[in-house]
Amino acid sequence: MGYRFGADVAENLLEWCRELGIRIVTLYILSTENLSRRREELSEIFRLLAERLERLSRDPRLEKYRVRVRALGRLHLLPEHIRRLLEDLEESTRHHDGFYLNVALAYGGRREILDAVKKVVDDYSQGKIKVEELDEERFSRYLYTGHLPKPDPDLIIRTSGEERLSNFLLWQSAYSELVFLDVAWPEFRKIDLMRAIRIYQRRQRRFGL
């Protein structure tokens, strides 16, 4: 029931963000570590995920607001029917550029960086890139978020009173503002989003300076 309430909140959050003019949202749904949970629990998570992905694929707002959907993570670790749903969503929305919805599934920040390094090494071995051409901007394109117009999040919201990143967007979050809220995710409301944004607006971003 908690997962179902959480899924409802995620759907509401997307509408709130769209209303506020926030064009890029990444939801951390399932980490690679979560895949070691009990089989019964994972079966319920995947059943609910399939249900919501199917509903999303029929949502007219995808076309109306030109929403591009992208899955971030080691998707080969997911059940085949989930992968197919994600692939269909990505393909049907790949030309959209009004709103970017990223769903992090079977995701881990360290593994994302490792996967990016492997791609760089592969391109180097094929002569597609030279060592001197590799800088932070170029490397960012090898990450799961390389398709985004702005891959580094301005704000990361962590709920449930936890005060850690939990392996989320480790490269991209170098200068993100972090807001930790005591409210549990299934109870997250629009007023909590507004509170996080107000906290963000009061901060002076230094970007390491």
C-alpha positions as CSV (number, residue, x, y, z in Angstrom):
1,M,0.0,0.0,0.0
2,G,2.9,2.3,0.7
3,Y,4.3,1.8,-2.7
4,R,0.9,2.5,-4.3
5,F,0.6,5.8,-2.3
6,G,4.1,6.7,-3.3
7,A,3.3,6.1,-7.0
8,D,0.3,8.4,-6.7
9,V,2.6,11.1,-5.2
10,A,5.0,10.7,-8.1
11,E,2.2,11.3,-10.6
12,N,1.1,14.4,-8.7
13,L,4.6,15.7,-8.4
14,L,5.0,15.7,-12.2
15,E,2.0,17.9,-12.6
16,W,3.1,20.2,-9.8
17,C,6.5,20.6,-11.5
18,R,5.0,21.3,-14.9
19,E,2.8,24.0,-13.4
20,L,5.8,25.6,-11.8
21,G,7.8,25.5,-15.0
22,I,10.3,22.9,-13.8
23,R,11.2,21.0,-17.0
24,I,13.5,18.3,-15.8
25,V,12.5,15.8,-13.1
26,T,14.4,12.6,-12.1
27,L,12.6,10.1,-9.8
28,Y,14.8,7.6,-7.9
29,I,12.4,4.6,-8.0
30,L,14.6,1.5,-7.6
31,S,18.3,1.2,-6.8
32,T,20.6,-1.7,-7.7
33,E,20.7,-2.5,-4.0
34,N,16.9,-2.7,-3.9
35,L,17.0,-5.6,-6.3
36,S,18.3,-7.8,-3.4
37,R,15.0,-7.5,-1.5
38,R,12.6,-10.4,-0.9
39,R,11.1,-11.9,-4.1
40,E,7.6,-11.3,-2.9
41,E,8.3,-7.6,-2.3
42,L,10.0,-7.2,-5.7
43,S,7.1,-8.9,-7.5
44,E,4.7,-6.4,-6.0
45,I,7.0,-3.5,-6.9
46,F,7.3,-4.7,-10.5
47,R,3.6,-5.3,-10.8
48,L,2.8,-1.8,-9.7
49,L,5.5,-0.4,-11.9
50,A,4.1,-2.1,-14.9
51,E,0.7,-0.8,-14.1
52,R,1.9,2.8,-13.8
53,L,4.1,2.6,-16.9
54,E,1.2,1.3,-19.0
55,R,-1.0,4.1,-17.7
56,L,1.7,6.6,-18.5
57,S,2.0,5.4,-22.0
58,R,-1.7,6.2,-22.5
59,D,-1.6,9.6,-20.9
60,P,-2.5,12.3,-23.4
61,R,-0.2,14.7,-21.5
62,L,2.8,13.0,-23.0
63,E,1.9,14.4,-26.4
64,K,0.2,17.6,-25.2
65,Y,3.2,18.8,-23.1
66,R,5.8,17.0,-25.3
67,V,7.2,14.9,-22.4
68,R,10.3,12.8,-23.1
69,V,10.6,9.7,-20.9
70,R,13.9,8.1,-20.3
71,A,15.0,5.2,-18.0
72,L,18.3,5.6,-16.2
73,G,20.1,2.5,-14.9
74,R,21.2,-1.0,-15.6
75,L,17.9,-1.9,-17.3
76,H,19.1,-5.5,-18.2
77,L,18.6,-6.3,-14.5
78,L,14.9,-5.7,-14.8
79,P,12.2,-8.2,-15.9
80,E,11.7,-8.3,-19.6
81,H,8.1,-7.0,-19.6
82,I,9.3,-3.9,-17.7
83,R,12.1,-3.3,-20.1
84,R,9.7,-3.5,-23.1
85,L,7.4,-1.0,-21.5
86,L,10.3,1.4,-20.9
87,E,11.6,0.9,-24.4
88,D,8.2,1.7,-25.9
89,L,7.9,4.8,-23.8
90,E,11.4,6.0,-24.7
91,E,10.8,5.4,-28.4
92,S,7.4,7.1,-28.6
93,T,8.7,10.2,-26.8
94,R,12.2,10.5,-28.1
95,H,11.6,13.6,-30.2
96,H,9.8,15.4,-27.4
97,D,11.6,18.4,-25.7
98,G,9.0,20.2,-23.6
99,F,9.5,18.2,-20.3
100,Y,12.0,15.6,-19.4
101,L,10.9,12.8,-17.1
102,N,13.7,10.4,-16.0
103,V,13.0,7.3,-14.0
104,A,16.0,5.8,-12.2
105,L,15.5,2.0,-12.1
106,A,18.2,-0.6,-11.2
107,Y,20.2,2.6,-10.7
108,G,23.4,3.2,-8.8
109,G,25.6,6.4,-9.1
110,R,28.9,4.6,-8.8
111,R,27.8,2.0,-11.4
112,E,26.7,4.9,-13.7
113,I,30.2,6.4,-13.5
114,L,31.8,3.0,-14.1
115,D,29.6,2.3,-17.1
116,A,30.6,5.8,-18.5
117,V,34.3,5.0,-18.0
118,K,33.9,1.7,-19.9
119,K,32.2,3.6,-22.8
120,V,35.1,6.1,-22.9
121,V,37.6,3.3,-23.0
122,D,35.7,1.6,-25.8
123,D,35.5,4.8,-27.8
124,Y,39.2,5.4,-27.2
125,S,40.2,1.9,-28.4
126,Q,38.2,2.5,-31.6
127,G,39.8,5.9,-32.2
128,K,36.6,7.9,-31.6
129,I,38.1,10.0,-28.9
130,K,41.5,11.2,-27.9
131,V,42.7,11.6,-24.3
132,E,43.2,15.3,-24.6
133,E,39.7,15.7,-25.8
134,L,38.2,14.3,-22.6
135,D,37.0,17.0,-20.1
136,E,34.2,17.2,-17.6
137,E,31.6,18.3,-20.2
138,R,32.6,15.5,-22.7
139,F,32.6,12.9,-19.9
140,S,29.1,14.0,-18.9
141,R,27.7,12.9,-22.2
142,Y,28.7,9.3,-21.5
143,L,26.5,9.3,-18.3
144,Y,22.9,8.1,-18.3
145,T,21.8,11.7,-18.2
146,G,23.9,12.7,-21.3
147,H,20.7,13.3,-23.3
148,L,19.5,16.1,-21.1
149,P,19.9,19.8,-22.0
150,K,20.9,20.4,-18.4
151,P,22.1,17.1,-16.8
152,D,23.2,18.5,-13.4
153,P,20.2,19.0,-11.0
154,D,19.8,22.3,-9.3
155,L,17.9,20.8,-6.4
156,I,17.7,17.3,-4.9
157,I,15.0,16.6,-2.4
158,R,15.4,13.7,0.0
159,T,12.4,12.7,2.1
160,S,11.8,10.5,5.2
161,G,14.3,12.3,7.3
162,E,17.3,10.6,5.7
163,E,20.3,12.9,5.2
164,R,22.3,11.1,2.5
165,L,22.4,10.8,-1.3
166,S,22.2,7.0,-1.3
167,N,24.3,6.7,-4.5
168,F,22.0,9.0,-6.5
169,L,23.5,11.1,-9.4
170,L,26.9,11.2,-7.7
171,W,28.7,13.0,-10.6
172,Q,25.8,15.3,-11.5
173,S,25.1,16.4,-7.9
174,A,28.5,17.9,-7.3
175,Y,27.0,21.4,-6.9
176,S,23.3,20.6,-6.4
177,E,21.5,22.1,-3.4
178,L,20.3,19.3,-1.1
179,V,17.0,19.6,0.9
180,F,16.2,17.0,3.5
181,L,12.6,16.7,4.6
182,D,11.1,14.7,7.5
183,V,8.0,13.8,5.6
184,A,7.7,10.3,4.3
185,W,7.4,10.0,0.5
186,P,3.9,8.6,0.4
187,E,2.8,11.6,2.5
188,F,4.6,14.2,0.3
189,R,2.3,17.1,-0.7
190,K,2.5,20.1,-2.9
191,I,3.2,22.3,0.1
192,D,6.3,20.2,0.9
193,L,7.5,20.8,-2.7
194,M,7.0,24.5,-2.2
195,R,8.8,24.4,1.1
196,A,11.8,22.7,-0.5
197,I,11.8,25.3,-3.3
198,R,11.7,28.2,-0.8
199,I,14.7,26.7,1.0
200,Y,16.5,26.5,-2.3
201,Q,15.6,30.1,-3.2
202,R,17.1,31.4,0.1
203,R,20.5,29.8,-0.6
204,Q,23.4,31.4,-2.3
205,R,24.8,29.0,-4.9
206,R,28.6,29.1,-5.1
207,F,29.5,26.3,-7.4
208,G,32.7,25.7,-5.5
209,L,33.8,29.3,-5.5
